[in-house]
Amino acid sequence: MAEQSSETAAQSAFMCQFCDQQNVKWKCEDCGIFICSMCKEKIHSRLKSSNKHRVMSIKDIGKIPCFEDELWYHGKISRTEAVVLLQKYKYMGDGAFLVRESETSSGNYSLDVLINGKPIPIRINTKEESGRLMYFFTKNEHFDSLNEVIDLLKHKGYRAKQVETEHVTVYKVALADPIPKETIR
């Protein structure tokens, strides 16, 4: 008997939880539901706040990126915790950084970096393109992995703008060493 592909197996093992058809192609990580392409576009996308949901191809289930082994990845810590850590390790100088899950946008990340002694957050968004998860922090450049984003910012740097109440500040972001992982109490 020929082996079934993981996509075919998932399609036959799960039914769309909106229309009960067996042509499942997607899973919403936030809702925890399996859906077909038609329901993804016509129903799920119209749900309140679903634009922040991470919907992935069933081909990629089990391939969710795991950054736990990366020194720079701090997981689900708050912005406040990130600021406390950056202030604590201020002596590491400009470019000291950490990456955490975004508190406000599921599936996205925040890169918090010391610039001129101040913690500056930079959002790193994710989106699915042609069945692949892509990472970006500017409109023009998309990357295959979060590691590629970090490498670019370590080697080439990036000019970031921060709009404050009365003026715009432009920062040169060049990553140095990651902030050590620890629990804030």
N, CA, C and O atoms as a DFTB+ gen file, in Angstrom:
740 C
 N C O
     1  1       0.842      -1.192       0.000
     2  2       0.000       0.000       0.000
     3  2       0.884       1.251       0.000
     4  3       1.826       1.340       0.786
     5  1       0.591       2.198      -0.859
     6  2       1.384       3.426      -0.949
     7  2       1.154       4.282       0.282
     8  3       0.064       4.309       0.854
     9  1       2.225       4.988       0.679
    10  2       2.120       5.867       1.844
    11  2       1.348       7.120       1.477
    12  3       1.499       7.661       0.382
    13  1       0.513       7.578       2.414
    14  2      -0.258       8.788       2.228
    15  2       0.598       9.985       2.616
    16  3       1.330       9.919       3.603
    17  1       0.521      11.088       1.853
    18  2       1.239      12.301       2.250
    19  2       0.585      12.856       3.506
    20  3      -0.579      12.575       3.790
    21  1       1.359      13.659       4.265
    22  2       0.809      14.224       5.502
    23  2      -0.374      15.136       5.218
    24  3      -1.308      15.213       6.016
    25  1      -0.337      15.833       4.074
    26  2      -1.455      16.710       3.729
    27  2      -2.702      15.886       3.434
    28  3      -3.783      16.212       3.925
    29  1      -2.573      14.833       2.647
    30  2      -3.714      13.974       2.320
    31  2      -4.253      13.314       3.573
    32  3      -5.467      13.214       3.750
    33  1      -3.363      12.863       4.442
    34  2      -3.789      12.234       5.692
    35  2      -4.557      13.222       6.559
    36  3      -5.582      12.868       7.143
    37  1      -4.070      14.462       6.649
    38  2      -4.757      15.468       7.456
    39  2      -6.107      15.815       6.857
    40  3      -7.077      16.025       7.585
    41  1      -6.177      15.876       5.520
    42  2      -7.448      16.190       4.874
    43  2      -8.484      15.114       5.166
    44  3      -9.656      15.420       5.388
    45  1      -8.058      13.857       5.167
    46  2      -9.027      12.790       5.395
    47  2      -9.301      12.573       6.878
    48  3     -10.359      12.058       7.239
    49  1      -8.366      12.956       7.740
    50  2      -8.543      12.749       9.174
    51  2      -9.385      13.851       9.824
    52  3     -10.014      13.619      10.857
    53  1      -9.400      15.043       9.229
    54  2     -10.107      16.168       9.818
    55  2     -11.158      16.702       8.857
    56  3     -11.005      16.635       7.637
    57  1     -12.215      17.228       9.430
    58  2     -13.239      17.884       8.628
    59  2     -13.212      19.364       8.953
    60  3     -12.915      19.755      10.082
    61  1     -13.524      20.183       7.966
    62  2     -13.621      21.617       8.188
    63  2     -14.640      21.849       9.291
    64  3     -15.744      21.306       9.250
    65  1     -14.277      22.636      10.251
    66  2     -15.159      22.844      11.391
    67  2     -16.209      23.924      11.148
    68  3     -16.962      24.285      12.051
    69  1     -16.249      24.437       9.911
    70  2     -17.318      25.343       9.527
    71  2     -18.328      24.645       8.608
    72  3     -19.537      24.789       8.789
    73  1     -17.825      23.881       7.612
    74  2     -18.738      23.316       6.617
    75  2     -18.789      21.783       6.610
    76  3     -19.532      21.203       5.818
    77  1     -18.021      21.125       7.466
    78  2     -17.990      19.659       7.575
    79  2     -17.498      18.944       6.325
    80  3     -17.767      17.755       6.155
    81  1     -16.783      19.642       5.445
    82  2     -16.166      18.995       4.290
    83  2     -14.809      18.436       4.709
    84  3     -14.241      18.880       5.707
    85  1     -14.289      17.473       3.962
    86  2     -13.013      16.857       4.329
    87  2     -11.827      17.415       3.559
    88  3     -10.782      16.767       3.514
    89  1     -11.943      18.557       2.969
    90  2     -10.825      19.127       2.219
    91  2     -10.093      20.189       3.061
    92  3      -9.884      21.315       2.610
    93  1      -9.717      19.816       4.266
    94  2      -9.025      20.718       5.190
    95  2      -7.647      21.059       4.633
    96  3      -6.892      20.175       4.226
    97  1      -7.333      22.341       4.621
    98  2      -6.018      22.799       4.162
    99  2      -5.347      23.710       5.182
   100  3      -4.155      23.991       5.063
   101  1      -6.097      24.180       6.190
   102  2      -5.588      25.192       7.110
   103  2      -5.930      24.859       8.561
   104  3      -6.891      24.141       8.838
   105  1      -5.129      25.391       9.479
   106  2      -5.442      25.335      10.902
   107  2      -5.194      26.714      11.483
   108  3      -4.136      27.306      11.269
   109  1      -6.176      27.226      12.222
   110  2      -6.004      28.488      12.931
   111  2      -5.399      28.145      14.286
   112  3      -6.030      27.465      15.095
   113  1      -4.196      28.605      14.533
   114  2      -3.503      28.318      15.789
   115  2      -4.203      28.988      16.975
   116  3      -4.152      28.480      18.095
   117  1      -4.850      30.117      16.731
   118  2      -5.506      30.847      17.818
   119  2      -6.865      30.260      18.170
   120  3      -7.211      30.158      19.347
   121  1      -7.638      29.873      17.159
   122  2      -8.952      29.264      17.401
   123  2      -8.829      27.771      17.687
   124  3      -9.675      27.191      18.368
   125  1      -7.759      27.145      17.158
   126  2      -7.579      25.708      17.306
   127  2      -8.470      24.904      16.380
   128  3      -8.770      23.743      16.660
   129  1      -8.901      25.512      15.268
   130  2      -9.819      24.818      14.359
   131  2      -9.144      24.513      13.027
   132  3      -8.200      25.191      12.620
   133  1      -9.652      23.475      12.355
   134  2      -9.211      23.088      11.027
   135  2     -10.258      23.589      10.045
   136  3     -11.458      23.450      10.280
   137  1      -9.791      24.180       8.926
   138  2     -10.722      24.774       7.976
   139  2     -10.278      24.531       6.530
   140  3      -9.094      24.345       6.245
   141  1     -11.259      24.538       5.634
   142  2     -10.966      24.413       4.207
   143  2     -10.640      25.816       3.667
   144  3     -10.846      26.819       4.350
   145  1     -10.141      25.863       2.459
   146  2      -9.746      27.147       1.863
   147  2     -10.923      28.104       1.701
   148  3     -10.791      29.303       1.948
   149  1     -12.077      27.573       1.285
   150  2     -13.237      28.428       1.087
   151  2     -13.685      29.072       2.408
   152  3     -13.958      30.271       2.454
   153  1     -13.758      28.276       3.473
   154  2     -14.192      28.813       4.767
   155  2     -13.139      29.749       5.373
   156  3     -13.481      30.672       6.113
   157  1     -11.861      29.511       5.059
   158  2     -10.795      30.403       5.527
   159  2     -11.045      31.805       4.989
   160  3     -10.940      32.787       5.724
   161  1     -11.374      31.893       3.706
   162  2     -11.585      33.192       3.070
   163  2     -12.948      33.800       3.389
   164  3     -13.048      34.993       3.673
   165  1     -14.004      32.971       3.343
   166  2     -15.361      33.507       3.441
   167  2     -15.905      33.611       4.869
   168  3     -16.775      34.441       5.135
   169  1     -15.407      32.785       5.784
   170  2     -15.953      32.802       7.141
   171  2     -14.911      33.264       8.159
   172  3     -15.108      34.268       8.844
   173  1     -13.801      32.526       8.255
   174  2     -12.814      32.821       9.295
   175  2     -12.259      34.233       9.179
   176  3     -12.098      34.921      10.187
   177  1     -11.966      34.670       7.966
   178  2     -11.380      36.006       7.783
   179  2     -12.338      37.121       8.196
   180  3     -11.913      38.253       8.425
   181  1     -13.628      36.804       8.291
   182  2     -14.620      37.814       8.679
   183  2     -14.919      37.809      10.176
   184  3     -15.665      38.659      10.664
   185  1     -14.347      36.866      10.896
   186  2     -14.551      36.824      12.338
   187  2     -13.869      38.019      12.994
   188  3     -12.816      38.468      12.542
   189  1     -14.473      38.526      14.054
   190  2     -13.908      39.664      14.766
   191  2     -12.492      39.336      15.223
   192  3     -12.268      38.295      15.840
   193  1     -11.565      40.184      14.935
   194  2     -10.146      40.114      15.307
   195  2      -9.393      38.924      14.708
   196  3      -8.278      38.635      15.143
   197  1      -9.965      38.227      13.727
   198  2      -9.243      37.098      13.130
   199  2      -8.049      37.552      12.296
   200  3      -7.192      36.737      11.954
   201  1      -7.980      38.851      11.962
   202  2      -6.832      39.336      11.200
   203  2      -5.542      39.222      11.998
   204  3      -4.456      39.302      11.424
   205  1      -5.640      39.036      13.313
   206  2      -4.459      38.848      14.149
   207  2      -4.158      37.370      14.387
   208  3      -3.160      37.030      15.022
   209  1      -5.015      36.499      13.880
   210  2      -4.818      35.067      14.091
   211  2      -3.742      34.513      13.173
   212  3      -3.538      35.000      12.061
   213  1      -3.061      33.487      13.658
   214  2      -2.051      32.812      12.852
   215  2      -2.685      31.568      12.250
   216  3      -2.927      30.580      12.943
   217  1      -2.951      31.631      10.946
   218  2      -3.525      30.511      10.215
   219  2      -2.396      29.896       9.404
   220  3      -1.733      30.578       8.622
   221  1      -2.186      28.599       9.600
   222  2      -1.079      27.952       8.893
   223  2      -1.566      26.790       8.054
   224  3      -2.581      26.159       8.350
   225  1      -0.826      26.529       7.015
   226  2      -1.117      25.397       6.144
   227  2      -0.938      24.105       6.931
   228  3      -0.025      23.999       7.750
   229  1      -1.797      23.129       6.693
   230  2      -1.652      21.866       7.423
   231  2      -0.351      21.176       7.052
   232  3       0.112      20.307       7.791
   233  1       0.250      21.541       5.926
   234  2       1.554      20.998       5.554
   235  2       2.618      21.402       6.574
   236  3       3.609      20.696       6.765
   237  1       2.401      22.553       7.231
   238  2       3.405      23.088       8.146
   239  2       3.151      22.748       9.607
   240  3       3.921      23.155      10.477
   241  1       2.081      22.007       9.890
   242  2       1.815      21.631      11.280
   243  2       2.979      20.782      11.761
   244  3       3.397      19.841      11.087
   245  1       3.486      21.115      12.904
   246  2       4.666      20.431      13.431
   247  2       5.951      21.130      13.034
   248  3       7.027      20.790      13.525
   249  1       5.840      22.110      12.142
   250  2       7.020      22.870      11.732
   251  2       7.011      24.272      12.344
   252  3       7.756      25.147      11.902
   253  1       6.176      24.489      13.355
   254  2       6.102      25.805      13.981
   255  2       7.486      26.136      14.519
   256  3       8.083      25.330      15.233
   257  1       7.994      27.302      14.186
   258  2       9.342      27.644      14.602
   259  2       9.497      27.614      16.120
   260  3       8.632      28.081      16.861
   261  1      10.597      27.062      16.551
   262  2      10.901      27.016      17.976
   263  2      12.247      27.698      18.177
   264  3      13.258      27.277      17.614
   265  1      12.251      28.728      18.962
   266  2      13.462      29.508      19.179
   267  2      13.997      29.345      20.600
   268  3      14.901      30.073      21.009
   269  1      13.446      28.399      21.348
   270  2      13.812      28.234      22.760
   271  2      15.316      28.096      22.983
   272  3      15.825      28.528      24.017
   273  1      16.035      27.501      22.029
   274  2      17.476      27.301      22.198
   275  2      18.304      28.530      21.838
   276  3      19.508      28.564      22.088
   277  1      17.666      29.528      21.256
   278  2      18.390      30.748      20.883
   279  2      18.622      31.605      22.129
   280  3      17.704      31.808      22.924
   281  1      19.824      32.097      22.294
   282  2      20.155      32.928      23.462
   283  2      19.325      34.201      23.514
   284  3      19.031      34.709      24.596
   285  1      18.944      34.719      22.351
   286  2      18.224      35.980      22.290
   287  2      16.727      35.840      22.502
   288  3      16.049      36.849      22.693
   289  1      16.184      34.626      22.476
   290  2      14.725      34.440      22.544
   291  2      14.244      34.291      23.986
   292  3      14.674      33.387      24.702
   293  1      13.353      35.182      24.401
   294  2      12.840      35.196      25.766
   295  2      11.388      34.752      25.865
   296  3      10.822      34.772      26.957
   297  1      10.772      34.354      24.765
   298  2       9.418      33.807      24.791
   299  2       8.353      34.812      25.152
   300  3       8.352      35.946      24.674
   301  1       7.432      34.368      26.019
   302  2       6.271      35.195      26.386
   303  2       6.584      36.047      27.610
   304  3       6.122      35.754      28.713
   305  1       7.364      37.091      27.414
   306  2       7.547      38.052      28.487
   307  2       6.886      39.349      28.041
   308  3       6.743      39.604      26.846
   309  1       6.496      40.146      28.987
   310  2       5.803      41.395      28.674
   311  2       6.795      42.478      28.258
   312  3       8.004      42.344      28.451
   313  1       6.271      43.529      27.697
   314  2       7.091      44.707      27.345
   315  2       7.768      45.240      28.594
   316  3       8.944      45.603      28.562
   317  1       7.029      45.286      29.691
   318  2       7.575      45.791      30.954
   319  2       8.755      44.926      31.414
   320  3       9.785      45.452      31.835
   321  1       8.604      43.610      31.333
   322  2       9.695      42.711      31.723
   323  2      10.909      42.904      30.819
   324  3      12.048      42.867      31.286
   325  1      10.665      43.109      29.521
   326  2      11.760      43.330      28.580
   327  2      12.521      44.615      28.931
   328  3      13.751      44.639      28.905
   329  1      11.789      45.667      29.257
   330  2      12.415      46.943      29.624
   331  2      13.254      46.769      30.894
   332  3      14.372      47.277      30.970
   333  1      12.720      46.054      31.890
   334  2      13.461      45.811      33.136
   335  2      14.767      45.076      32.836
   336  3      15.822      45.441      33.354
   337  1      14.695      44.043      32.002
   338  2      15.908      43.293      31.648
   339  2      16.916      44.173      30.910
   340  3      18.109      44.144      31.213
   341  1      16.444      44.942      29.959
   342  2      17.347      45.809      29.206
   343  2      17.994      46.854      30.110
   344  3      19.175      47.164      29.953
   345  1      17.239      47.390      31.042
   346  2      17.803      48.361      31.985
   347  2      18.823      47.688      32.908
   348  3      19.866      48.265      33.218
   349  1      18.515      46.480      33.337
   350  2      19.423      45.740      34.225
   351  2      20.762      45.473      33.541
   352  3      21.815      45.539      34.175
   353  1      20.715      45.171      32.242
   354  2      21.926      44.838      31.494
   355  2      22.382      46.006      30.613
   356  3      23.019      45.806      29.579
   357  1      22.051      47.208      31.034
   358  2      22.415      48.412      30.298
   359  2      23.925      48.514      30.076
   360  3      24.380      49.072      29.077
   361  1      24.692      47.967      31.018
   362  2      26.151      48.004      30.930
   363  2      26.679      47.263      29.691
   364  3      27.828      47.462      29.298
   365  1      25.848      46.413      29.076
   366  2      26.263      45.697      27.868
   367  2      26.364      46.638      26.673
   368  3      26.971      46.301      25.656
   369  1      25.772      47.810      26.801
   370  2      25.903      48.833      25.775
   371  2      24.861      48.755      24.667
   372  3      24.022      47.856      24.617
   373  1      24.960      49.741      23.782
   374  2      24.040      49.813      22.653
   375  2      24.125      48.551      21.812
   376  3      25.202      48.004      21.577
   377  1      22.964      48.107      21.368
   378  2      22.888      46.910      20.544
   379  2      22.522      45.665      21.331
   380  3      22.171      44.645      20.738
   381  1      22.599      45.726      22.681
   382  2      22.145      44.588      23.493
   383  2      20.661      44.410      23.210
   384  3      19.929      45.394      23.109
   385  1      20.212      43.173      23.083
   386  2      18.845      42.962      22.621
   387  2      18.252      41.658      23.134
   388  3      18.944      40.800      23.680
   389  1      16.945      41.545      22.937
   390  2      16.220      40.304      23.169
   391  2      15.040      40.268      22.214
   392  3      14.609      41.301      21.701
   393  1      14.524      39.070      21.981
   394  2      13.339      38.888      21.144
   395  2      12.301      38.192      21.999
   396  3      12.612      37.255      22.734
   397  1      11.058      38.659      21.898
   398  2       9.954      38.083      22.663
   399  2       8.730      37.988      21.767
   400  3       8.666      38.612      20.709
   401  1       7.756      37.193      22.212
   402  2       6.487      37.130      21.491
   403  2       5.763      38.448      21.676
   404  3       5.806      39.036      22.757
   405  1       5.104      38.913      20.641
   406  2       4.331      40.146      20.731
   407  2       3.154      39.949      21.681
   408  3       2.458      38.935      21.625
   409  1       2.946      40.917      22.538
   410  2       1.793      40.859      23.458
   411  2       0.502      41.221      22.748
   412  3      -0.570      40.759      23.141
   413  1       0.587      42.041      21.708
   414  2      -0.614      42.591      21.093
   415  2      -0.979      41.951      19.758
   416  3      -2.087      42.152      19.261
   417  1      -0.068      41.189      19.177
   418  2      -0.328      40.634      17.853
   419  2       0.165      39.192      17.792
   420  3       1.352      38.936      17.591
   421  1      -0.755      38.266      17.967
   422  2      -0.427      36.845      18.017
   423  2       0.337      36.392      16.778
   424  3      -0.030      36.734      15.654
   425  1       1.397      35.622      16.990
   426  2       2.202      35.102      15.891
   427  2       3.320      36.024      15.451
   428  3       4.139      35.650      14.612
   429  1       3.365      37.225      16.008
   430  2       4.415      38.182      15.681
   431  2       5.375      38.302      16.856
   432  3       5.134      37.739      17.924
   433  1       6.457      39.033      16.656
   434  2       7.507      39.137      17.664
   435  2       7.878      40.587      17.892
   436  3       7.567      41.460      17.081
   437  1       8.549      40.832      19.009
   438  2       9.088      42.151      19.294
   439  2      10.575      41.993      19.559
   440  3      10.994      41.168      20.371
   441  1      11.353      42.789      18.869
   442  2      12.787      42.859      19.091
   443  2      12.996      44.102      19.941
   444  3      12.711      45.215      19.499
   445  1      13.490      43.918      21.148
   446  2      13.755      45.048      22.043
   447  2      15.260      45.228      22.124
   448  3      15.989      44.298      22.471
   449  1      15.724      46.433      21.800
   450  2      17.163      46.691      21.701
   451  2      17.519      47.990      22.407
   452  3      16.746      48.948      22.398
   453  1      18.700      48.009      23.020
   454  2      19.194      49.237      23.654
   455  2      19.824      50.125      22.590
   456  3      20.726      49.703      21.867
   457  1      19.337      51.363      22.502
   458  2      19.896      52.344      21.590
   459  2      20.020      53.647      22.370
   460  3      19.041      54.156      22.916
   461  1      21.224      54.171      22.413
   462  2      21.504      55.377      23.213
   463  2      21.037      55.188      24.655
   464  3      20.543      56.121      25.289
   465  1      21.202      53.969      25.161
   466  2      20.849      53.662      26.548
   467  2      19.365      53.489      26.805
   468  3      18.958      53.297      27.951
   469  1      18.532      53.554      25.744
   470  2      17.082      53.416      25.902
   471  2      16.593      52.144      25.224
   472  3      17.065      51.796      24.142
   473  1      15.642      51.443      25.858
   474  2      15.043      50.271      25.197
   475  2      14.097      50.711      24.078
   476  3      13.169      51.486      24.310
   477  1      14.335      50.219      22.882
   478  2      13.513      50.557      21.723
   479  2      12.903      49.261      21.182
   480  3      13.634      48.320      20.873
   481  1      11.560      49.201      21.065
   482  2      10.925      47.998      20.497
   483  2      10.796      48.102      18.980
   484  3      10.481      49.162      18.439
   485  1      11.045      46.988      18.311
   486  2      10.840      46.906      16.866
   487  2       9.969      45.678      16.619
   488  3      10.320      44.569      17.020
   489  1       8.849      45.879      15.966
   490  2       7.947      44.752      15.690
   491  2       8.465      43.955      14.499
   492  3       8.858      44.513      13.474
   493  1       8.453      42.627      14.665
   494  2       8.763      41.721      13.565
   495  2       7.487      40.946      13.291
   496  3       7.039      40.143      14.110
   497  1       6.914      41.196      12.134
   498  2       5.651      40.557      11.754
   499  2       5.909      39.256      11.011
   500  3       6.980      39.039      10.444
   501  1       4.903      38.404      11.032
   502  2       4.952      37.180      10.241
   503  2       3.721      37.155       9.347
   504  3       2.672      37.701       9.690
   505  1       3.868      36.515       8.204
   506  2       2.704      36.273       7.363
   507  2       3.019      35.100       6.456
   508  3       4.175      34.821       6.135
   509  1       1.971      34.432       6.059
   510  2       2.126      33.265       5.201
   511  2       2.098      33.736       3.760
   512  3       1.180      34.439       3.338
   513  1       3.122      33.337       3.005
   514  2       3.187      33.644       1.580
   515  2       3.477      32.354       0.838
   516  3       4.484      31.695       1.100
   517  1       2.616      31.998      -0.069
   518  2       2.796      30.774      -0.864
   519  2       3.049      29.552       0.000
   520  3       3.881      28.706      -0.329
   521  1       2.324      29.465       1.109
   522  2       2.436      28.308       1.985
   523  2       3.633      28.329       2.919
   524  3       3.887      27.345       3.614
   525  1       4.380      29.437       2.949
   526  2       5.553      29.534       3.819
   527  2       5.398      30.699       4.778
   528  3       4.828      31.731       4.423
   529  1       5.907      30.534       6.002
   530  2       5.871      31.600       6.988
   531  2       7.041      32.534       6.729
   532  3       8.193      32.100       6.707
   533  1       6.749      33.819       6.532
   534  2       7.775      34.820       6.246
   535  2       7.817      35.823       7.398
   536  3       6.808      36.064       8.061
   537  1       8.989      36.402       7.628
   538  2       9.217      37.367       8.703
   539  2       9.612      38.690       8.064
   540  3      10.370      38.715       7.094
   541  1       9.092      39.799       8.611
   542  2       9.464      41.098       8.068
   543  2       9.307      42.181       9.124
   544  3       8.454      42.094      10.007
   545  1      10.142      43.193       9.013
   546  2      10.031      44.355       9.887
   547  2       9.965      45.634       9.063
   548  3       9.760      46.719       9.609
   549  1      10.136      45.510       7.764
   550  2       9.899      46.612       6.837
   551  2       8.945      46.086       5.768
   552  3       8.754      44.876       5.643
   553  1       8.363      46.973       5.017
   554  2       7.422      46.553       3.976
   555  2       8.132      45.866       2.811
   556  3       7.539      45.033       2.125
   557  1       9.385      46.209       2.588
   558  2      10.078      45.768       1.379
   559  2      10.857      44.469       1.507
   560  3      11.088      43.796       0.502
   561  1      11.263      44.102       2.700
   562  2      12.101      42.918       2.859
   563  2      11.407      41.847       3.679
   564  3      10.964      42.102       4.799
   565  1      11.312      40.640       3.117
   566  2      10.738      39.493       3.813
   567  2      11.832      38.441       3.961
   568  3      12.662      38.271       3.068
   569  1      11.828      37.741       5.081
   570  2      12.868      36.769       5.384
   571  2      12.252      35.408       5.670
   572  3      11.114      35.310       6.130
   573  1      13.023      34.354       5.390
   574  2      12.556      32.986       5.610
   575  2      12.570      32.567       7.069
   576  3      11.899      31.606       7.445
   577  1      13.328      33.278       7.897
   578  2      13.397      32.899       9.314
   579  2      13.702      34.114      10.181
   580  3      14.203      35.132       9.705
   581  1      13.390      33.979      11.445
   582  2      13.706      35.023      12.413
   583  2      15.219      35.147      12.555
   584  3      15.736      36.240      12.783
   585  1      15.924      34.032      12.421
   586  2      17.392      34.057      12.495
   587  2      17.978      34.948      11.399
   588  3      18.964      35.647      11.631
   589  1      17.371      34.926      10.198
   590  2      17.850      35.780       9.109
   591  2      17.679      37.257       9.458
   592  3      18.548      38.071       9.144
   593  1      16.574      37.608      10.101
   594  2      16.340      38.989      10.521
   595  2      17.423      39.412      11.514
   596  3      18.009      40.487      11.384
   597  1      17.681      38.560      12.505
   598  2      18.692      38.859      13.524
   599  2      20.065      39.012      12.874
   600  3      20.800      39.948      13.187
   601  1      20.411      38.096      11.973
   602  2      21.711      38.169      11.288
   603  2      21.868      39.461      10.500
   604  3      22.923      40.094      10.541
   605  1      20.816      39.854       9.782
   606  2      20.873      41.100       9.021
   607  2      21.134      42.281       9.950
   608  3      21.983      43.128       9.669
   609  1      20.400      42.328      11.054
   610  2      20.534      43.464      11.965
   611  2      21.870      43.444      12.710
   612  3      22.330      44.488      13.175
   613  1      22.493      42.283      12.828
   614  2      23.828      42.210      13.445
   615  2      24.897      42.689      12.467
   616  3      25.839      43.375      12.864
   617  1      24.757      42.336      11.206
   618  2      25.819      42.608      10.245
   619  2      25.651      43.893       9.437
   620  3      26.634      44.573       9.142
   621  1      24.424      44.225       9.084
   622  2      24.211      45.402       8.244
   623  2      23.556      46.561       8.981
   624  3      23.737      47.721       8.610
   625  1      22.799      46.248      10.020
   626  2      22.092      47.300      10.737
   627  2      20.842      47.761       9.999
   628  3      20.474      47.214       8.959
   629  1      20.204      48.770      10.557
   630  2      18.918      49.237      10.037
   631  2      18.629      50.596      10.650
   632  3      18.930      50.819      11.823
   633  1      18.058      51.498       9.889
   634  2      17.654      52.799      10.420
   635  2      16.194      52.713      10.827
   636  3      15.333      52.397      10.006
   637  1      15.913      52.995      12.101
   638  2      14.543      52.933      12.625
   639  2      14.088      54.325      13.013
   640  3      14.877      55.134      13.502
   641  1      12.812      54.599      12.793
   642  2      12.217      55.871      13.201
   643  2      11.314      55.616      14.388
   644  3      10.581      54.628      14.424
   645  1      11.368      56.507      15.356
   646  2      10.436      56.442      16.469
   647  2       9.735      57.791      16.557
   648  3      10.364      58.832      16.742
   649  1       8.422      57.740      16.419
   650  2       7.633      58.963      16.473
   651  2       7.235      59.200      17.921
   652  3       6.560      58.378      18.541
   653  1       7.661      60.325      18.439
   654  2       7.289      60.711      19.798
   655  2       6.337      61.887      19.693
   656  3       6.043      62.346      18.590
   657  1       5.861      62.372      20.796
   658  2       4.823      63.394      20.818
   659  2       5.112      64.570      19.881
   660  3       4.256      64.944      19.079
   661  1       6.302      65.151      19.975
   662  2       6.556      66.357      19.189
   663  2       7.635      66.210      18.126
   664  3       7.869      67.141      17.355
   665  1       8.299      65.050      18.073
   666  2       9.359      64.910      17.072
   667  2       9.595      63.444      16.699
   668  3       9.135      62.516      17.364
   669  1      10.330      63.291      15.606
   670  2      10.684      61.961      15.122
   671  2      12.184      61.758      15.363
   672  3      13.001      62.611      15.018
   673  1      12.526      60.627      15.955
   674  2      13.928      60.302      16.195
   675  2      14.314      59.150      15.282
   676  3      13.578      58.170      15.166
   677  1      15.468      59.266      14.633
   678  2      15.976      58.206      13.779
   679  2      17.128      57.536      14.503
   680  3      18.064      58.196      14.952
   681  1      17.049      56.206      14.612
   682  2      18.071      55.428      15.299
   683  2      18.756      54.499      14.312
   684  3      18.133      54.002      13.374
   685  1      20.028      54.272      14.529
   686  2      20.754      53.246      13.785
   687  2      20.742      52.006      14.675
   688  3      21.320      52.004      15.762
   689  1      20.075      50.952      14.201
   690  2      19.969      49.707      14.955
   691  2      21.022      48.743      14.424
   692  3      20.998      48.354      13.256
   693  1      21.943      48.367      15.298
   694  2      22.931      47.338      14.976
   695  2      22.998      46.444      16.208
   696  3      23.414      46.880      17.282
   697  1      22.589      45.198      16.045
   698  2      22.531      44.298      17.189
   699  2      23.924      43.850      17.607
   700  3      24.808      43.636      16.778
   701  1      24.092      43.715      18.920
   702  2      25.358      43.235      19.492
   703  2      25.085      41.891      20.166
   704  3      24.781      40.904      19.496
   705  1      25.195      41.858      21.487
   706  2      25.008      40.612      22.238
   707  2      23.604      40.524      22.819
   708  3      23.021      41.541      23.193
   709  1      23.055      39.304      22.895
   710  2      21.726      39.133      23.490
   711  2      21.764      39.264      25.013
   712  3      22.749      38.917      25.663
   713  1      20.665      39.775      25.555
   714  2      20.476      39.880      27.006
   715  2      20.277      38.463      27.554
   716  3      19.524      37.690      26.961
   717  1      20.925      38.099      28.662
   718  2      20.732      36.759      29.238
   719  2      19.289      36.512      29.639
   720  3      18.574      37.428      30.045
   721  1      18.872      35.245      29.518
   722  2      17.519      34.875      29.925
   723  2      17.475      34.754      31.436
   724  3      18.378      34.200      32.063
   725  1      16.407      35.284      32.000
   726  2      16.159      35.126      33.429
   727  2      14.715      35.479      33.708
   728  3      14.047      36.111      32.889
   729  1      14.245      35.073      34.851
   730  2      12.873      35.356      35.245
   731  2      12.852      36.651      36.053
   732  3      13.646      36.831      36.977
   733  1      11.949      37.535      35.700
   734  2      11.780      38.807      36.425
   735  2      10.766      38.580      37.518
   736  3       9.702      38.015      37.267
   737  1      11.072      39.004      38.713
   738  2      10.139      38.856      39.845
   739  2       9.765      40.195      40.384
   740  3       8.991      40.283      41.336
